């Protein structure tokens, strides 16, 4: 099936009156991360240096991620005509660097790397689904629909290679779960915080705590229980636990409660 392009987006349907300024800040940050797909491909091709089949997948994946960034950046420029994506992205890549020199996965194994990739893809698929359902702006809604579908497909691609490497390396599911939990916890590390800073605070100085909180206060309210249910179920599947049952439901309920409580605390603090 032909993959969508920026020409498939009906940009003339953009409705400025339906833009949520808080969602705009999150979209601008997301455009930074998505546009960095090329560096991620370089890192993955280093880690899987003797696996041309996977390298082909990684490069195709990166091309689609960069397109996601381009679509989000173009929408953000419509919503905020003064938004300078090129300058913001340079600020992001100057300050946030992936370990491009690494010859081995930072996750300890190729299996662990693929678990981490699955966690990222289910996180982004859930995020863009939540954003699609929250926004009333029709062009952003369609862009998020396309991106969420891509991210779900990417999850399935990485999961297929995960099964292959799981058989080769024999990494047990508890070790895979530890990798998954660590990668999920990294959602509050530098990448999103720096992306938020680079896109939204050009005159300021980077403060990981402050900018990370600013991102979370705007992103977390987008989620509904169904989005978190799916995120938790797909994460557990990548680690080797499933199908979803009572434990998954309990974990999803805890995760959603954490998001709501953290959002309330950040709102009170004025993050």
ZAMARGU-4260 file (C-alpha; in steps of 0.2 Angstrom, whole numbers, plus 5000, padded with zeros to 4 digits):
<rodrens>
0) 5000/5000/5000 | 5007/5017/4995 | 5013/5027/5010 | 5005/5044/5013 | 5015/5060/5009
5) 5014/5078/5014 | 5005/5081/4997 | 4991/5070/5004 | 4987/5082/5018 | 4973/5095/5014
10) 4983/5110/5021 | 4969/5122/5014 | 4957/5115/5028 | 4968/5122/5042 | 4957/5131/5054
15) 4967/5143/5065 | 4952/5146/5077 | 4953/5127/5082 | 4971/5128/5087 | 4974/5124/5105
20) 4990/5134/5111 | 4995/5121/5123 | 4994/5107/5111 | 5004/5118/5099 | 5019/5118/5111
25) 5018/5099/5112 | 5017/5097/5093 | 5032/5109/5091 | 5042/5098/5103 | 5037/5082/5094
30) 5043/5089/5077 | 5060/5090/5084 | 5061/5072/5090 | 5053/5065/5074 | 5064/5075/5063
35) 5080/5067/5072 | 5076/5050/5064 | 5092/5050/5053 | 5103/5050/5068 | 5093/5036/5076
40) 5095/5026/5059 | 5114/5029/5060 | 5115/5022/5078 | 5104/5007/5074 | 5114/5003/5059
45) 5130/5003/5070 | 5122/4992/5082 | 5116/4980/5069 | 5131/4982/5058 | 5131/4964/5051
50) 5112/4963/5048 | 5108/4971/5031 | 5090/4965/5032 | 5087/4975/5048 | 5098/4990/5042
55) 5086/4991/5027 | 5071/4992/5039 | 5079/5005/5050 | 5083/5017/5036 | 5065/5015/5029
60) 5058/5018/5047 | 5069/5034/5049 | 5063/5041/5032 | 5045/5040/5039 | 5050/5047/5055
65) 5058/5062/5047 | 5042/5064/5036 | 5032/5064/5053 | 5043/5079/5059 | 5041/5088/5042
70) 5022/5087/5043 | 5021/5092/5061 | 5033/5107/5058 | 5023/5113/5043 | 5007/5112/5053
75) 5015/5121/5068 | 5021/5135/5055 | 5003/5137/5050 | 4997/5138/5068 | 5012/5150/5073
80) 5018/5159/5058 | 5034/5165/5067 | 5039/5147/5071 | 5057/5145/5064 | 5058/5126/5063
85) 5076/5126/5056 | 5083/5136/5070 | 5074/5126/5083 | 5079/5110/5076 | 5097/5116/5075
90) 5096/5121/5093 | 5089/5104/5097 | 5103/5094/5088 | 5116/5105/5095 | 5111/5101/5113
95) 5104/5084/5112 | 5116/5070/5105 | 5113/5052/5102 | 5128/5040/5105 | 5132/5039/5086
100) 5149/5032/5090 | 5142/5017/5099 | 5146/5000/5091 | 5135/4990/5103 | 5117/4994/5110
105) 5116/5005/5125 | 5103/4992/5131 | 5115/4978/5133 | 5110/4967/5118 | 5101/4968/5102
110) 5086/4960/5109 | 5086/4974/5122 | 5088/4987/5109 | 5073/4980/5100 | 5062/4980/5116
115) 5067/4998/5118 | 5062/5002/5100 | 5045/4993/5103 | 5042/5003/5119 | 5045/5020/5110
120) 5034/5015/5095 | 5019/5010/5107 | 5022/5026/5116 | 5021/5037/5101 | 5007/5027/5093
125) 4997/5030/5110 | 5002/5048/5110 | 4997/5053/5093 | 4981/5043/5095 | 4977/5053/5111
130) 4982/5070/5102 | 4971/5065/5087 | 4956/5063/5098 | 4959/5078/5109 | 4962/5091/5095
135) 4948/5099/5085 | 4959/5106/5072 | 4955/5095/5056 | 4973/5095/5048 | 4982/5091/5064
140) 4969/5077/5067 | 4973/5069/5050 | 4991/5071/5052 | 4990/5062/5069 | 4979/5049/5062
145) 4993/5045/5049 | 5007/5046/5061 | 4998/5035/5074 | 4995/5021/5061 | 5014/5022/5055
150) 5020/5020/5073 | 5009/5005/5076 | 5016/4997/5060 | 5033/5002/5066 | 5030/4993/5082
155) 5025/4977/5073 | 5041/4978/5062 | 5052/4980/5077 | 5043/4966/5086 | 5046/4954/5071
160) 5064/4957/5072 | 5063/4956/5091 | 5057/4938/5090 | 5071/4934/5078 | 5084/4940/5090
165) 5076/4933/5106 | 5078/4916/5098 | 5097/4920/5094 | 5102/4928/5110 | 5090/4920/5123
170) 5087/4935/5133 | 5074/4931/5146 | 5058/4940/5148 | 5062/4947/5165 | 5078/4956/5158
175) 5067/4962/5143 | 5054/4969/5156 | 5068/4978/5165 | 5074/4986/5148 | 5056/4990/5144
180) 5053/4999/5161 | 5070/5008/5160 | 5065/5014/5142 | 5048/5020/5148 | 5056/5029/5163
185) 5067/5039/5150 | 5051/5048/5144 | 5055/5061/5157 | 5074/5062/5153 | 5083/5074/5142
190) 5076/5071/5125 | 5058/5077/5126 | 5063/5091/5139 | 5076/5097/5127 | 5065/5096/5112
195) 5052/5106/5122 | 5065/5119/5126 | 5072/5120/5108 | 5055/5122/5101 | 5047/5134/5113
200) 5060/5144/5123 | 5073/5151/5111 | 5078/5165/5122 | 5079/5154/5138 | 5092/5143/5146
205) 5089/5124/5146 | 5083/5117/5163 | 5079/5099/5162 | 5068/5099/5177 | 5058/5115/5171
210) 5056/5110/5153 | 5052/5092/5156 | 5038/5098/5168 | 5032/5110/5155 | 5031/5096/5142
215) 5022/5084/5154 | 5009/5096/5160 | 5004/5098/5142 | 5006/5080/5136 | 4999/5070/5150
220) 4981/5078/5150 | 4979/5071/5132 | 4978/5053/5138 | 4963/5044/5142 | 4962/5026/5151
225) 4960/5017/5134 | 4976/5025/5128 | 4986/5020/5143 | 4978/5002/5142 | 4985/5000/5125
230) 5002/5007/5129 | 5004/4995/5144 | 4998/4980/5135 | 5010/4982/5120 | 5024/4986/5132
235) 5021/4970/5141 | 5020/4960/5125 | 5037/4967/5119 | 5044/4961/5136 | 5036/4944/5134
240) 5021/4945/5145 | 5003/4943/5138 | 4990/4942/5133 | 4983/4957/5143 | 4975/4952/5160
245) 4971/4958/5177 | 4990/4962/5180 | 4990/4973/5164 | 4974/4981/5169 | 4981/4985/5186
250) 4997/4992/5179 | 4987/5003/5167 | 4976/5010/5180 | 4991/5014/5191 | 5000/5023/5176
255) 4985/5033/5172 | 4983/5038/5190 | 5001/5043/5190 | 4998/5054/5175 | 4983/5063/5182
260) 4991/5066/5199 | 5007/5073/5191 | 4997/5084/5179 | 4988/5091/5194 | 5004/5094/5204
265) 5012/5102/5189 | 4997/5113/5186 | 4997/5119/5204 | 5016/5123/5202 | 5013/5133/5186
270) 5025/5122/5176
</rodrens>
